[in-house]
Structures are given as C-alpha cells and as structure tokens.
Amino acid sequence: MSTIDEIKEARFSKLEVLKSKGIDPYPAESMQELSLRDVVASFEDLEKGGEVKWIAGRIMSLRGQGAIMFITLFDGTGSFQGLLKKDVLGDEKFDLFNDTVDIGDFVEIQGTFFVTKRGEKTCEAKDWRMLTKTLQPLPEKWHGITDDDERYRKRYLDVLMNPDLRELLEKKSKFWRATRDFMINEGFLEVETPTLEVTTGGAEARPFKTHHNDYDMPVYLRISVGELWQKRLMSAGFPKTFEIGRVYRNEGSSPDHLQEFTNMEFYWAYADYKDGMELVEKLYKHIAQEVFGTTKFSVRGHEFDLADAWPRIDYRDTVLEKTGIDILSATLEEMEGKARDLGIKYDGANKERLIDTLWKYCRKTISGPAFLVHHPKIVSPLSKSLPSNPELTERFQPLIAGSELGNGFSELNDPIDQRERFELQQQLIERGDDEAMMPEWEFVEMLEHGMPPTCGFGFGERFFAVLAGQSIRETVMFPLMKPRVD
C-alpha cells in the first residue's frame, strides 16, 4: 500500500504531465451545461433526442477495463455515471485521461446519454477536460474519517464522504428557513442589530472582549440577538420584530453548548408571556413538521410529541418537589448543602447560581413538551414580576428532552424596577460573578421614555440538535478547533 507521500508524489507527476502538454490543470472556466440533478430529471429527453451536453463533477469512483473506463461524477446536486471509450475519444485523449486522472479530481465530459445493459443511466464521453487536479487522496470510501478531531478539521471531506451528514446540514438550513418564513407570515419585521456592543445586555454569560481601535475603547461580541436593541424598536413604534443571527459566549463547551452559535429572537408589542407561549408552541410544531416531517421524536432517552398539549410547569414548585428546597425562603447554606447531598457540581457560591443549578438537576427527567414558568426574579433580570408574587416572574421556557430550548418573558418596562435589577447585577459583577448581566443605563433611559407591554422570546440551534438527535457540535458546519501542533 502506498504512503501518503508516495501518492502525492505520483499526483504531482501527473500534474506535470498535464502542464507539459499545455493543459491548465486549474482552469477558471467550465463548460458545464447541466447539473447532474437536471441530467437525471431530464434523462429520457436527453437520450431520445441524442443530445450532446457537457456535465461536470468530482470523480468519486473510477474503474477501467482496458480500452473502456467507467467513472462516477458528483457535483453536489447528484451523482451520474460516465463512460470513456478509447475508440470514441481517440488514443491521445483516452491515454491522457488514463495517465493523469485520479479519484477526487474534478473533470467535465461532453457526451450523449444512454442506458447500459445493466440498466445504468450513463453519459458516453466524446470529449473531456480537467477542471481541478487533486494532489491528495480522498478518505477510504466506506469508512470515511473515523477520528472526530480529524473529521472536524477536514469537515469538507467529512461532508463529501458522509451523505447523512450532508443531509443533516441541509436540514439545518431548512430549519432556519422555516423559522424565518413563519415569523414573516406572522407579521414580524426582520431586523439587524449590532454584534459589537459597549455592554452585553440581554443574557447572563461571559462575553468575548475586544478593542475598538478608532474609538480606543473596549467592546464586546454580543451574547444575545439584539435584545436591548429590539426593545428600543418597540419604543420606536415597531409592533413586531425578529432577528436570526450569530451570538458569542466565552464559556465552556459541551454537547449542548458552543461559544459561537445562531439564535433567533422576536419581540412583540402589546403581548405578554401567555401570548408568547401560544405563538412559540405553534412555531415549534411548524418547524418540526416542515424540517422533519413529524412531531414525534425519540431522542436522548426521551420520547415526546410536539403535537401533544404543552402543560405549564412551575419553577418553584418543581424544585421544592424534587429537592425539598424552597428557592424563595432557603438560605445560601441550605442550598449549598442540598447541592452537595445530591452530588451536584456548581460554580459560584451565590444564591442566583445555586437556584439555577438546583433547577438544572430537576429538569433532566422532564421529556415534555411543556413550558417552565414563573422563574425567580433573581435569575430573570429583564422579566416582569408576577402580580400575585413579586419574587417570581412572567417568564417561560420550552422544556423538551430534559432541556430548556428557548427563553421568553413579559418584558420588564418599568424603568425604576429595571434600574434596581441592574444595580443588583452590578453588585454580582463586583463580587466576581463574570456571568452576571452588564447594566445598560442608556437602556433604562429608553424605558423612561416608554416601551409598550412586550413579549420577547429567543431560541437557538440547540433546538435543532435535539430534534436531530445529535450533539450541537455535530450540527455545526465548521466547529472551532485549536490549531494543530506539529
């Protein structure tokens, strides 16, 4: 078996053969007239009419039988068989193909279409051209790249050799298209908001920090899809807005978390969290049906049907039932003790972090679909308080397969209350909590000018990953990788 170096040396030699004959192995122009998908779709007409057409693609297989060669072309739209005969092409062109072409090369052939005795739809070449001469071999056809680190580094080969992965990534594109179409059909205006911010409002997460040279000041990559900006648009008089965009969180990685990902957020004036839950339930059902063709799923040890009723699950009651801790009255020491008893690891010894940690312990067994409601005020700095209990909020999260797959609430529009909550977040920052929300005092000023009652909601590509039964990293086209150290 040849080594990689030997294979590369042989391909370089073939490259030189092409150049010696005055052939450009990397031409800019292609003669392609039909995609392979179009060839398959119109094959009967092509065959019947004796059409002569140029088709192109990467050679995925090549087998020779003396003066005859069969190749399989793939152009991203489909695959198709080509046939090259010495007595049709002539000695010079056939021998050149035989001497210089390898699996993986991009070529184009001009020919007529027929069906072989074995029933294979085929293009018989009258001419051929090299489009791209490859210098490294493709992975072994049946096993592809098996090492995960190598797969992610050479994602282009992973996708090329793995039709299931290609289908997954195409579904993800459809996932966001279905989301966008739904929001537009519901009357929402698609907007764009800044990705560089002076303060990272809208979520609790550690941001990426950089420097703006022209203004000579620190700026941050956003951690939400313009939450505080879209709320300004509510104040400006837009009744419904949404944005699909990238967000960045300088946190740890896991099957469900990345540092860079896509989210969608919408804001809806004159609506509250109850209205939001109705719309989100409708949205999630629409996405599932459009992208996966079903509302029934079995993933991660959970079975659920998004077409079922979506019950409301109370945050405080659930934690009390499953842990014996009343998150509103328990002391910090009591919550720490319970976390230790349950074997729960947690970061940061403050009440906000411990409440969130205890809830995350409780959610694992909930298959859903359901809505988690009435989160404590301390973990919901941008949500309206519940009138019946000001320590709780009008917040909701879809619960599916043991995870929260979205976040929404009746947006806080009381400037005095918002200022007090930001002051509390500032205290957390000063105590060393680098995930606390940065106060945004100009946003408070906007609230003083007035913002109508508003429901806001956001979700990310983790929802797609759960429905697809994959880790979020697997659903990303090009996951971030550390540079390889040779």
C-alpha positions as semicolon CSV with decimal commas, in nm:
position;residue;x (nm);y (nm);z (nm)
1;M;0,000;0,000;0,000
2;S;0,139;0,341;-0,097
3;T;0,209;0,602;0,166
4;I;0,055;0,949;0,152
5;D;0,388;1,092;0,042
6;E;0,412;0,839;-0,241
7;I;0,056;0,915;-0,352
8;K;0,125;1,289;-0,351
9;E;0,447;1,240;-0,547
10;A;0,260;1,037;-0,810
11;R;-0,008;1,306;-0,840
12;F;0,249;1,582;-0,872
13;S;0,399;1,383;-1,161
14;K;0,059;1,368;-1,331
15;L;0,021;1,740;-1,275
16;E;0,348;1,797;-1,458
17;V;0,232;1,574;-1,746
18;L;-0,073;1,798;-1,794
19;K;0,138;2,114;-1,783
20;S;0,392;1,969;-2,029
21;K;0,111;1,927;-2,280
22;G;-0,001;2,286;-2,238
23;I;-0,309;2,191;-2,037
24;D;-0,409;2,416;-1,745
25;P;-0,491;2,178;-1,456
26;Y;-0,690;2,454;-1,280
27;P;-0,890;2,642;-1,547
28;A;-1,129;2,915;-1,438
29;E;-1,395;2,830;-1,696
30;S;-1,618;2,524;-1,703
31;M;-1,825;2,410;-1,998
32;Q;-2,093;2,254;-1,774
33;E;-2,439;2,286;-1,928
34;L;-2,649;2,077;-1,690
35;S;-2,624;1,989;-1,323
36;L;-2,633;1,616;-1,254
37;R;-2,968;1,661;-1,085
38;D;-3,100;1,811;-1,408
39;V;-2,947;1,526;-1,610
40;V;-3,134;1,270;-1,401
41;A;-3,458;1,469;-1,419
42;S;-3,447;1,513;-1,799
43;F;-3,265;1,191;-1,889
44;E;-3,536;1,044;-2,113
45;D;-3,546;1,360;-2,327
46;L;-3,167;1,374;-2,344
47;E;-3,148;1,011;-2,450
48;K;-3,429;1,031;-2,701
49;G;-3,302;1,349;-2,862
50;G;-2,943;1,229;-2,885
51;E;-2,839;1,545;-2,701
52;V;-2,468;1,620;-2,663
53;K;-2,404;1,804;-2,336
54;W;-2,120;1,894;-2,103
55;I;-2,152;1,765;-1,747
56;A;-1,903;1,808;-1,463
57;G;-1,816;1,693;-1,113
58;R;-1,569;1,529;-0,882
59;I;-1,471;1,170;-0,967
60;M;-1,589;0,951;-0,679
61;S;-1,509;0,618;-0,842
62;L;-1,302;0,507;-1,139
63;R;-1,269;0,161;-1,286
64;G;-1,101;0,060;-1,607
65;Q;-1,137;-0,237;-1,837
66;G;-0,865;-0,199;-2,099
67;A;-0,992;0,043;-2,357
68;I;-1,302;0,131;-2,151
69;M;-1,334;0,335;-1,829
70;F;-1,634;0,400;-1,606
71;I;-1,640;0,695;-1,369
72;T;-1,890;0,827;-1,117
73;L;-1,925;1,204;-1,106
74;F;-2,063;1,401;-0,812
75;D;-2,136;1,775;-0,839
76;G;-2,321;1,844;-0,513
77;T;-2,664;1,807;-0,674
78;G;-2,636;1,438;-0,758
79;S;-2,424;1,157;-0,897
80;F;-2,404;1,022;-1,251
81;Q;-2,206;0,762;-1,441
82;G;-1,970;0,847;-1,725
83;L;-1,820;0,612;-1,982
84;L;-1,496;0,676;-2,169
85;K;-1,401;0,458;-2,468
86;K;-1,069;0,464;-2,648
87;D;-1,227;0,412;-2,989
88;V;-1,460;0,708;-2,930
89;L;-1,219;0,953;-2,765
90;G;-0,919;0,853;-2,968
91;D;-0,587;0,724;-2,839
92;E;-0,441;1,058;-2,732
93;K;-0,732;1,183;-2,520
94;F;-0,807;0,842;-2,373
95;D;-0,445;0,778;-2,279
96;L;-0,416;1,125;-2,129
97;F;-0,717;1,056;-1,910
98;N;-0,577;0,718;-1,813
99;D;-0,235;0,864;-1,731
100;T;-0,335;1,177;-1,539
101;V;-0,675;1,135;-1,374
102;D;-0,735;1,007;-1,018
103;I;-1,033;0,961;-0,789
104;G;-1,105;1,301;-0,636
105;D;-1,020;1,504;-0,947
106;F;-1,278;1,741;-1,092
107;V;-1,341;1,682;-1,461
108;E;-1,604;1,753;-1,720
109;I;-1,713;1,533;-2,006
110;Q;-1,912;1,606;-2,318
111;G;-2,126;1,323;-2,444
112;T;-2,452;1,155;-2,529
113;F;-2,683;0,970;-2,295
114;F;-2,790;0,607;-2,294
115;V;-2,875;0,316;-2,063
116;T;-2,624;0,031;-2,028
117;K;-2,716;-0,336;-2,046
118;R;-2,714;-0,334;-1,665
119;G;-2,971;-0,056;-1,663
120;E;-2,732;0,226;-1,561
121;K;-2,805;0,573;-1,692
122;T;-2,477;0,685;-1,846
123;C;-2,306;0,965;-2,041
124;E;-2,073;0,836;-2,313
125;A;-1,789;1,085;-2,345
126;K;-1,696;1,237;-2,679
127;D;-1,453;1,474;-2,508
128;W;-1,320;1,555;-2,161
129;R;-1,136;1,832;-1,973
130;M;-0,953;1,854;-1,644
131;L;-1,106;2,112;-1,409
132;T;-0,906;2,056;-1,089
133;K;-0,618;1,816;-1,040
134;T;-0,609;1,696;-0,678
135;L;-0,282;1,632;-0,500
136;Q;-0,414;1,435;-0,202
137;P;-0,642;1,130;-0,200
138;L;-0,995;1,119;-0,064
139;P;-1,066;0,917;0,253
140;E;-1,146;0,549;0,210
141;K;-1,495;0,531;0,063
142;W;-1,671;0,303;0,309
143;H;-1,524;0,425;0,637
144;G;-1,452;0,792;0,571
145;I;-1,274;0,980;0,851
146;T;-1,328;0,800;1,181
147;D;-1,129;1,025;1,417
148;D;-1,354;1,307;1,545
149;D;-1,074;1,562;1,566
150;E;-0,975;1,488;1,208
151;R;-1,340;1,494;1,093
152;Y;-1,393;1,842;1,231
153;R;-1,063;1,974;1,095
154;K;-1,138;1,834;0,749
155;R;-1,509;1,894;0,755
156;Y;-1,515;1,937;0,376
157;L;-1,406;1,573;0,339
158;D;-1,637;1,457;0,616
159;V;-1,937;1,610;0,437
160;L;-1,821;1,483;0,097
161;M;-1,792;1,123;0,215
162;N;-2,089;1,118;0,454
163;P;-2,431;1,162;0,288
164;D;-2,607;1,151;0,626
165;L;-2,405;1,448;0,749
166;R;-2,478;1,637;0,428
167;E;-2,850;1,573;0,478
168;L;-2,824;1,690;0,842
169;L;-2,664;2,020;0,742
170;E;-2,921;2,071;0,467
171;K;-3,196;2,015;0,726
172;K;-3,038;2,277;0,948
173;S;-3,060;2,529;0,666
174;K;-3,424;2,434;0,622
175;F;-3,472;2,475;0,999
176;W;-3,380;2,843;0,986
177;R;-3,570;2,896;0,662
178;A;-3,885;2,751;0,822
179;T;-3,833;2,979;1,122
180;R;-3,789;3,289;0,906
181;D;-4,092;3,207;0,689
182;F;-4,308;3,150;0,997
183;M;-4,212;3,480;1,160
184;I;-4,265;3,678;0,841
185;N;-4,603;3,513;0,785
186;E;-4,697;3,611;1,140
187;G;-4,631;3,975;1,056
188;F;-4,286;4,019;1,215
189;L;-4,031;4,252;1,057
190;E;-3,683;4,104;1,015
191;V;-3,417;4,343;1,151
192;E;-3,041;4,361;1,202
193;T;-2,887;4,485;1,526
194;P;-2,523;4,541;1,633
195;T;-2,292;4,249;1,703
196;L;-2,034;4,475;1,868
197;E;-2,164;4,629;2,191
198;V;-2,037;4,855;2,464
199;T;-2,223;4,641;2,716
200;T;-2,354;4,290;2,657
201;G;-2,718;4,314;2,757
202;G;-2,983;4,051;2,713
203;A;-2,841;3,743;2,882
204;E;-2,619;3,618;3,158
205;A;-2,296;3,489;3,008
206;R;-1,924;3,561;2,995
207;P;-1,859;3,770;2,682
208;F;-1,574;3,787;2,435
209;K;-1,393;4,119;2,478
210;T;-1,202;4,305;2,209
211;H;-1,083;4,659;2,140
212;H;-1,216;4,922;1,902
213;N;-0,905;5,097;1,771
214;D;-1,075;5,400;1,619
215;Y;-1,276;5,483;1,934
216;D;-0,999;5,350;2,162
217;M;-1,240;5,163;2,386
218;P;-1,327;4,807;2,484
219;V;-1,621;4,642;2,306
220;Y;-1,787;4,302;2,335
221;L;-1,928;4,048;2,095
222;R;-2,298;4,024;2,164
223;I;-2,438;3,743;2,378
224;S;-2,799;3,784;2,263
225;V;-2,958;3,863;1,928
226;G;-3,003;4,232;1,998
227;E;-3,244;4,203;2,289
228;L;-3,194;4,554;2,421
229;W;-3,182;4,691;2,066
230;Q;-3,504;4,522;1,959
231;K;-3,676;4,657;2,270
232;R;-3,569;5,002;2,159
233;L;-3,752;4,926;1,834
234;M;-4,066;4,855;2,037
235;S;-4,027;5,202;2,188
236;A;-3,974;5,337;1,836
237;G;-4,315;5,206;1,730
238;F;-4,240;4,880;1,551
239;P;-4,503;4,630;1,675
240;K;-4,326;4,305;1,581
241;T;-3,958;4,242;1,507
242;F;-3,726;3,942;1,487
243;E;-3,365;3,868;1,406
244;I;-3,174;3,550;1,323
245;G;-2,805;3,595;1,387
246;R;-2,480;3,484;1,549
247;V;-2,409;3,524;1,920
248;Y;-2,090;3,463;2,117
249;R;-2,039;3,336;2,471
250;N;-1,693;3,282;2,616
251;E;-1,789;2,973;2,813
252;G;-1,718;2,603;2,827
253;S;-1,805;2,355;2,554
254;S;-2,036;2,057;2,589
255;P;-2,267;1,854;2,364
256;D;-2,526;2,132;2,416
257;H;-2,307;2,442;2,430
258;L;-2,075;2,624;2,189
259;Q;-1,904;2,961;2,207
260;E;-2,045;3,076;1,872
261;F;-2,391;2,983;1,750
262;T;-2,708;3,108;1,581
263;N;-3,012;3,231;1,770
264;M;-3,347;3,381;1,679
265;E;-3,518;3,641;1,896
266;F;-3,855;3,809;1,847
267;Y;-4,025;4,098;2,026
268;W;-4,398;4,155;2,015
269;A;-4,558;4,477;2,139
270;Y;-4,888;4,465;2,327
271;A;-4,839;4,094;2,406
272;D;-4,742;3,911;2,726
273;Y;-4,581;3,578;2,813
274;K;-4,910;3,390;2,771
275;D;-4,941;3,519;2,414
276;G;-4,577;3,425;2,363
277;M;-4,632;3,066;2,473
278;E;-4,916;3,024;2,224
279;L;-4,703;3,156;1,939
280;V;-4,394;2,954;2,033
281;E;-4,591;2,630;2,057
282;K;-4,726;2,698;1,708
283;L;-4,374;2,785;1,583
284;Y;-4,212;2,469;1,722
285;K;-4,478;2,245;1,573
286;H;-4,436;2,420;1,237
287;I;-4,058;2,376;1,240
288;A;-4,079;2,007;1,331
289;Q;-4,329;1,930;1,057
290;E;-4,151;2,137;0,791
291;V;-3,800;2,010;0,862
292;F;-3,850;1,656;0,992
293;G;-4,195;1,572;0,857
294;T;-4,319;1,468;1,202
295;T;-4,392;1,599;1,550
296;K;-4,297;1,271;1,721
297;F;-3,939;1,219;1,837
298;S;-3,734;0,971;2,038
299;V;-3,402;1,130;2,137
300;R;-3,163;1,124;2,431
301;G;-3,372;0,871;2,619
302;H;-3,686;1,083;2,585
303;E;-3,996;1,030;2,376
304;F;-4,226;1,322;2,303
305;D;-4,481;1,451;2,055
306;L;-4,486;1,826;1,996
307;A;-4,848;1,793;1,885
308;D;-4,946;1,700;2,244
309;A;-5,071;1,953;2,495
310;W;-4,795;2,170;2,647
311;P;-4,857;2,183;3,025
312;R;-4,716;2,464;3,242
313;I;-4,457;2,350;3,497
314;D;-4,395;2,587;3,788
315;Y;-4,026;2,653;3,859
316;R;-4,051;2,693;4,236
317;D;-4,293;2,405;4,288
318;T;-4,083;2,165;4,079
319;V;-3,760;2,237;4,267
320;L;-3,942;2,203;4,600
321;E;-4,097;1,871;4,494
322;K;-3,774;1,718;4,366
323;T;-3,523;1,857;4,618
324;G;-3,718;1,973;4,923
325;I;-3,573;2,323;4,879
326;D;-3,796;2,632;4,863
327;I;-3,584;2,858;4,650
328;L;-3,754;3,172;4,784
329;S;-3,700;3,106;5,153
330;A;-3,397;2,873;5,170
331;T;-3,067;3,018;5,284
332;L;-2,749;3,006;5,082
333;E;-2,609;2,746;5,321
334;E;-2,917;2,525;5,287
335;M;-2,893;2,530;4,908
336;E;-2,521;2,456;4,916
337;G;-2,582;2,164;5,149
338;K;-2,855;2,023;4,925
339;A;-2,630;2,055;4,619
340;R;-2,358;1,861;4,799
341;D;-2,608;1,595;4,911
342;L;-2,726;1,549;4,553
343;G;-2,371;1,537;4,418
344;I;-2,427;1,848;4,206
345;K;-2,125;2,048;4,093
346;Y;-2,175;2,422;4,083
347;D;-1,976;2,736;4,007
348;G;-2,001;3,039;4,232
349;A;-2,140;3,041;4,583
350;N;-2,422;3,290;4,531
351;K;-2,794;3,238;4,551
352;E;-2,860;3,307;4,184
353;R;-2,616;3,041;4,065
354;L;-2,737;2,783;4,318
355;I;-3,104;2,831;4,227
356;D;-3,017;2,777;3,861
357;T;-2,805;2,471;3,948
358;L;-3,082;2,307;4,152
359;W;-3,330;2,361;3,868
360;K;-3,095;2,208;3,614
361;Y;-3,077;1,898;3,833
362;C;-3,458;1,875;3,829
363;R;-3,514;1,919;3,456
364;K;-3,331;1,605;3,339
365;T;-3,632;1,372;3,370
366;I;-3,885;1,602;3,200
367;S;-3,947;1,485;2,842
368;G;-4,204;1,750;2,753
369;P;-4,323;1,923;2,559
370;A;-4,402;2,167;2,837
371;F;-4,339;2,525;2,942
372;L;-4,138;2,604;3,250
373;V;-4,295;2,917;3,404
374;H;-4,259;3,165;3,688
375;H;-3,884;3,175;3,736
376;P;-3,749;3,358;4,042
377;K;-3,685;3,728;3,995
378;I;-3,319;3,688;4,088
379;V;-3,249;3,475;3,779
380;S;-3,469;3,686;3,549
381;P;-3,335;4,043;3,550
382;L;-3,528;4,151;3,239
383;S;-3,868;3,993;3,308
384;K;-4,183;4,142;3,460
385;S;-4,272;4,026;3,809
386;L;-4,575;3,805;3,865
387;P;-4,854;4,021;4,011
388;S;-4,952;3,751;4,260
389;N;-4,593;3,710;4,384
390;P;-4,336;3,982;4,303
391;E;-4,049;3,741;4,377
392;L;-4,146;3,537;4,069
393;T;-4,166;3,646;3,706
394;E;-4,373;3,614;3,391
395;R;-4,106;3,407;3,221
396;F;-4,137;3,087;3,017
397;Q;-3,906;2,829;2,862
398;P;-3,999;2,535;2,635
399;L;-3,895;2,209;2,804
400;I;-3,813;1,928;2,564
401;A;-3,600;1,616;2,619
402;G;-3,479;1,733;2,959
403;S;-3,355;2,070;2,829
404;E;-3,475;2,427;2,808
405;L;-3,499;2,501;2,438
406;G;-3,579;2,869;2,439
407;N;-3,640;3,159;2,672
408;G;-3,911;3,424;2,682
409;F;-4,097;3,659;2,910
410;S;-4,321;3,954;2,954
411;E;-4,052;4,216;2,915
412;L;-3,981;4,445;3,206
413;N;-4,074;4,800;3,104
414;D;-4,075;4,967;3,446
415;P;-3,760;5,184;3,442
416;I;-3,738;5,207;3,820
417;D;-3,759;4,829;3,865
418;Q;-3,513;4,775;3,580
419;R;-3,261;5,014;3,735
420;E;-3,283;4,829;4,067
421;R;-3,226;4,493;3,899
422;F;-2,930;4,624;3,704
423;E;-2,784;4,756;4,028
424;L;-2,814;4,405;4,173
425;Q;-2,638;4,262;3,868
426;Q;-2,363;4,521;3,911
427;Q;-2,315;4,401;4,270
428;L;-2,281;4,043;4,146
429;I;-2,016;4,155;3,895
430;E;-1,826;4,336;4,169
431;R;-1,830;4,018;4,378
432;G;-1,663;3,830;4,095
433;D;-1,959;3,678;3,904
434;D;-1,835;3,708;3,545
435;E;-2,163;3,572;3,405
436;A;-2,384;3,838;3,565
437;M;-2,559;4,074;3,324
438;M;-2,384;4,402;3,248
439;P;-2,605;4,701;3,335
440;E;-2,707;4,914;3,037
441;W;-2,802;5,255;3,172
442;E;-2,896;5,402;2,834
443;F;-3,149;5,121;2,804
444;V;-3,301;5,236;3,134
445;E;-3,321;5,587;2,987
446;M;-3,511;5,444;2,690
447;L;-3,758;5,282;2,930
448;E;-3,809;5,620;3,094
449;H;-3,929;5,742;2,753
450;G;-4,169;5,447;2,748
451;M;-4,192;5,098;2,596
452;P;-4,529;4,927;2,546
453;P;-4,610;4,594;2,712
454;T;-4,397;4,348;2,517
455;C;-4,330;3,975;2,494
456;G;-3,982;3,867;2,393
457;F;-3,855;3,521;2,312
458;G;-3,542;3,358;2,177
459;F;-3,414;3,013;2,087
460;G;-3,104;2,870;1,924
461;E;-2,971;2,589;1,714
462;R;-2,968;2,362;2,019
463;F;-3,337;2,304;1,944
464;F;-3,241;2,169;1,602
465;A;-2,968;1,950;1,753
466;V;-3,213;1,794;1,999
467;L;-3,474;1,718;1,732
468;A;-3,200;1,572;1,511
469;G;-3,070;1,357;1,798
470;Q;-2,719;1,500;1,759
471;S;-2,475;1,699;1,966
472;I;-2,480;2,067;1,874
473;R;-2,115;2,037;1,768
474;E;-2,207;1,775;1,508
475;T;-2,467;2,007;1,354
476;V;-2,215;2,288;1,301
477;M;-2,052;2,304;0,959
478;F;-1,713;2,417;1,088
479;P;-1,671;2,382;1,466
480;L;-1,394;2,589;1,623
481;M;-1,075;2,385;1,662
482;K;-0,746;2,456;1,834
483;P;-0,460;2,493;1,586
484;R;-0,283;2,166;1,523
485;V;0,059;2,148;1,688
486;D;0,305;1,959;1,467
